Structure formats: C-alpha cells, structure tokens
Amino acid sequence: MKRKVGGRAFPYDDIQQVNGDGSRYKWSNGQGMTLLDYYAGQVITGILSNPKNKIFQPCEISKLSFDIAEEMVKESIRSKEDL
C-alpha cells in the first residue's frame, strides 16, 4: 500500500547561481522533502532521545517512525478538510 506523503515540507523554486566568470547555472528540482519524511525524522529524533527507549533494532525504530508520521499526515489532511 502506498503511503500518503502530505505534499512537500519545504518546497523551493529553482535556484540560479552566478559563477565568478559571470556564467549562470541552474540547480534544483524544486521538490523538497515530503511531510511524511519530515514527520518521520521528528518522530525518530524523539524516540532516540529518550534514554528509557526499549527499541533497539533500527528496522523497528524506522517502521514505528513512519507509522506514526503516516497517522500525522492523515490527521493533517483531515483537519484541513474540516476548515
């Protein structure tokens, strides 16, 4: 089952840089990370910062983080529909 990602957390436009010689180049895909990725990162930080944490397997921690993040995205979508 594909997870809903909730859109982009930090979208940005393409960035044009100017080199020292005056030439220009464009960098960026304009995507940014998804809200799901951002939320999962926040969750995993909280889990790992707890010294009483009993979860030791990385696969368990990452699965739990994404499961919680997915629920956060779903709730975010539901709350926006109620506006």
N, CA and C of each residue as an Amber inpcrd file, in Angstrom:
protein
   249
   0.8430000  -1.1840000   0.0000000   0.0000000   0.0000000   0.0000000
   0.8880000   1.2470000   0.0000000   0.5800000   2.1570000  -0.8880000
   1.3610000   3.3900000  -0.9680000   0.9120000   4.3680000   0.1150000
   1.8940000   4.9360000   0.8090000   1.5930000   5.9030000   1.8680000
   1.2880000   7.2710000   1.2670000   0.3820000   8.0010000   1.8910000
   0.1630000   9.3980000   1.5160000   1.3220000  10.1930000   2.0840000
   1.8690000  11.0950000   1.2970000   3.0410000  11.8490000   1.7480000
   2.6980000  13.2420000   2.2370000   1.4900000  13.7190000   1.9870000
   1.0630000  15.0020000   2.5200000   1.6780000  16.2230000   1.8550000
   2.1850000  16.0740000   0.6630000   2.7980000  17.2100000  -0.0210000
   4.2460000  17.4120000   0.4070000   4.7890000  18.5610000   0.0970000
   6.1930000  18.8590000   0.3680000   6.3450000  19.6820000   1.6320000
   7.3790000  19.3680000   2.4200000   7.6200000  20.0800000   3.6720000
   8.2660000  21.4430000   3.4260000   9.2550000  21.4780000   2.5720000
   9.9920000  22.7160000   2.3070000  10.1920000  22.8930000   0.8080000
   9.1140000  23.1280000   0.0560000   9.2800000  23.2940000  -1.3910000
  10.0630000  24.5620000  -1.6970000  10.7360000  24.5440000  -2.7820000
  11.5080000  25.7230000  -3.1770000  11.5630000  25.8000000  -4.6920000
  11.7600000  26.9870000  -5.1980000  11.8720000  27.2040000  -6.6330000
  13.2800000  26.8750000  -7.0930000  13.4160000  26.7310000  -8.4060000
  14.7490000  26.5130000  -8.9520000  15.6370000  27.6950000  -8.5930000
  16.8870000  27.4070000  -8.3370000  17.8480000  28.4230000  -7.9160000
  18.8560000  28.6340000  -9.0300000  19.0750000  29.8710000  -9.3870000
  20.1030000  30.1690000 -10.3800000  21.3010000  30.7680000  -9.6660000
  22.4520000  30.2170000  -9.9490000  23.7000000  30.6970000  -9.3630000
  24.5320000  31.4030000 -10.4340000  25.2770000  32.3720000 -10.0250000
  26.1880000  33.0590000 -10.9350000  27.6080000  32.6890000 -10.5290000
  28.3560000  32.1500000 -11.5010000  29.7530000  31.8060000 -11.2450000
  30.6120000  33.0590000 -11.2310000  31.8330000  32.9240000 -10.7640000
  32.7680000  34.0540000 -10.7310000  33.0260000  34.6570000 -12.0970000
  32.9020000  33.8500000 -13.1550000  33.1450000  34.3530000 -14.5080000
  31.8910000  34.9530000 -15.1460000  30.8170000  35.0410000 -14.4010000
  29.5820000  35.6410000 -14.8990000  28.6240000  34.6470000 -15.5230000
  29.0640000  33.4190000 -15.7400000  28.1660000  32.4180000 -16.3110000
  27.1590000  31.9640000 -15.2510000  26.0500000  31.4450000 -15.7170000
  24.9950000  31.0320000 -14.7980000  24.7380000  29.5370000 -14.9220000
  24.2780000  28.9500000 -13.8290000  23.8070000  27.5740000 -13.8790000
  22.6120000  27.4350000 -12.9590000  21.7440000  26.5120000 -13.3140000
  20.5290000  26.2910000 -12.5410000  20.6960000  25.0030000 -11.7470000
  20.2760000  25.0430000 -10.4830000  20.3380000  23.8690000  -9.6310000
  19.0370000  23.7260000  -8.8920000  18.5210000  22.5530000  -8.8290000
  17.3510000  22.2730000  -8.0150000  16.3190000  21.5090000  -8.8140000
  15.6070000  20.6640000  -8.1370000  14.4570000  20.0220000  -8.7630000
  13.1660000  20.6140000  -8.2050000  13.2900000  21.5390000  -7.2560000
  12.1320000  22.2110000  -6.6940000  11.2180000  21.3320000  -5.8600000
  11.6610000  20.1440000  -5.4940000  10.7960000  19.2030000  -4.8000000
  10.8090000  19.3850000  -3.2860000  11.9440000  19.3660000  -2.6540000
  11.9820000  19.3820000  -1.1970000  11.5700000  18.0300000  -0.6460000
  11.6850000  17.8410000   0.6460000  11.2830000  16.5720000   1.2520000
   9.7840000  16.5560000   1.4700000   9.2310000  15.3540000   1.6110000
   7.7930000  15.2490000   1.8550000   7.5020000  15.5030000   3.3360000
   6.2520000  15.8400000   3.6280000   5.8410000  15.9960000   5.0180000
   5.9880000  14.6710000   5.7630000   5.7300000  13.5660000   5.0710000
   5.8860000  12.2570000   5.6970000   7.3290000  12.0580000   6.1500000
   8.2980000  12.3730000   5.2800000   9.7090000  12.2510000   5.6420000
  10.0600000  13.1710000   6.8100000   9.5680000  14.3970000   6.7550000
   9.8630000  15.3640000   7.8100000   9.3090000  14.8900000   9.1530000
   8.0250000  14.4800000   9.1420000   7.4190000  13.9990000  10.3840000
   8.1540000  12.7800000  10.9200000   8.5070000  11.8340000  10.0370000
   9.2250000  10.6290000  10.4750000  10.5590000  11.0100000  11.1100000
  11.2390000  11.9970000  10.5620000  12.5020000  12.4620000  11.1380000
  12.3070000  13.0440000  12.5280000  11.2180000  13.7710000  12.7030000
  10.9290000  14.3370000  14.0160000  10.6000000  13.2360000  15.0260000
   9.8270000  12.2610000  14.5830000   9.4560000  11.1530000  15.4670000
  10.6880000  10.3580000  15.8800000  11.5430000  10.0250000  14.9270000
  12.7150000   9.2070000  15.2480000  13.6620000   9.9570000  16.1820000
  13.7310000  11.2670000  16.0460000  14.5450000  12.0690000  16.9650000
  14.0010000  11.9540000  18.3850000  12.6860000  12.0320000  18.5130000
  12.0780000  11.8900000  19.8340000  12.2970000  10.5140000  20.4260000
  12.1430000   9.4880000  19.6090000  12.3370000   8.1160000  20.1030000
  13.7700000   7.9240000  20.5810000  14.7280000   8.3460000  19.7670000
  16.1330000   8.1080000  20.1070000  16.6300000   8.9980000  21.2410000
  15.9320000  10.1040000  21.4900000  16.3760000  10.9880000  22.5690000
  15.9170000  10.5150000  23.9480000  15.0380000   9.5350000  23.9740000
  14.5240000   9.0140000  25.2400000  15.4750000   7.9410000  25.7770000
  16.1570000   8.1880000  26.8880000  17.0920000   7.1960000  27.4240000
  16.4130000   5.9200000  27.9010000  15.1040000   5.9550000  28.1210000
  14.3720000   4.7620000  28.5560000  13.8250000   3.9520000  27.3820000
  14.2030000   4.3380000  26.1700000  13.7460000   3.6600000  24.9670000
  14.1560000   2.1910000  24.9950000  13.2260000   1.3030000  24.7330000
  13.4890000  -0.1440000  24.7380000  13.5560000  -0.7190000  23.3240000
  13.4680000   0.1430000  22.3140000  13.5440000  -0.3180000  20.9230000
  14.9940000  -0.2270000  20.4730000  15.5640000  -1.3560000  20.0860000
  16.9820000  -1.3680000  19.7390000  17.2530000  -1.6660000  18.2730000
  16.3000000  -2.2520000  17.5780000  16.5160000  -2.6140000  16.1820000
  16.1770000  -1.4270000  15.2780000  17.1200000  -1.0100000  14.4240000
  16.8470000   0.1180000  13.5300000  15.5970000  -0.0730000  12.6700000
  15.3480000  -1.3040000  12.2160000  14.1580000  -1.5160000  11.3820000
  12.8760000  -1.2870000  12.1850000  12.8890000  -1.6020000  13.4710000
  11.7100000  -1.3550000  14.3170000  11.5040000   0.1430000  14.5170000
  12.5970000   0.8540000  14.7710000  12.5080000   2.2970000  15.0060000
  12.0230000   3.0160000  13.7540000  12.5740000   2.6540000  12.5940000
  12.1730000   3.3460000  11.3690000  10.7250000   3.0220000  11.0100000
  10.2900000   1.7740000  11.1760000   8.9030000   1.4090000  10.8800000
   7.9490000   2.1650000  11.8010000   8.2440000   2.1790000  13.0920000
   7.4110000   2.9020000  14.0440000   7.3560000   4.3910000  13.6950000
   8.4970000   4.9690000  13.3460000   8.5510000   6.4020000  12.9990000
   7.6690000   6.7140000  11.8060000   7.7420000   5.8800000  10.7590000
   6.9110000   6.1350000   9.5810000   5.4400000   5.8280000   9.8430000
   5.1490000   4.8420000  10.6790000   3.7520000   4.5710000  11.0240000
   3.1400000   5.7690000  11.7530000   3.8680000   6.3260000  12.7070000
   3.3750000   7.4990000  13.4380000   3.2730000   8.6960000  12.5000000
   4.2850000   8.8860000  11.6650000   4.2780000  10.0040000  10.7150000
   3.1070000   9.8960000   9.7470000   2.8020000   8.6780000   9.3140000
   1.6770000   8.4850000   8.4020000   0.3640000   8.8940000   9.0640000
   0.2020000   8.5570000  10.3250000  -1.0020000   8.9790000  11.0540000
  -1.0500000  10.5010000  11.1900000   0.1090000  11.1260000  11.3690000
   0.1650000  12.5910000  11.4590000  -0.2620000  13.2280000  10.1380000
   0.1910000  12.6660000   9.0190000  -0.1990000  13.1850000   7.7050000
  -1.7030000  13.0180000   7.5100000  -2.2280000  11.8420000   7.8480000
  -3.6730000  11.6160000   7.7020000  -4.4690000  12.6140000   8.5280000
  -4.0430000  12.8580000   9.7600000  -4.7460000  13.8150000  10.6190000
  -4.6340000  15.2300000  10.0550000  -3.4850000  15.5560000   9.5150000
  -3.2980000  16.8760000   8.9070000  -4.2590000  17.0680000   7.7360000
  -4.4070000  16.0430000   6.9180000  -5.3240000  16.1090000   5.7730000
  -6.7630000  16.2370000   6.2650000  -7.1280000  15.4350000   7.2680000
  -8.5000000  15.5040000   7.8270000  -8.7940000  16.8850000   8.4000000
  -7.8480000  17.4520000   9.1220000  -8.0930000  18.7530000   9.7560000
  -8.2300000  19.8580000   8.7160000  -7.5340000  19.7430000   7.5990000
  -7.6680000  20.7500000   6.5390000  -9.0080000  20.6330000   5.8370000
  -9.5330000  19.4060000   5.7510000 -10.8460000  19.2090000   5.1290000
 -11.9560000  19.8150000   5.9760000 -11.7350000  19.9110000   7.2850000
 -12.7450000  20.4630000   8.1960000 -12.7940000  21.9930000   8.1740000
 -11.8270000  22.6350000   7.5370000 -11.7980000  24.1080000   7.5230000
 -12.8720000  24.6860000   6.6490000
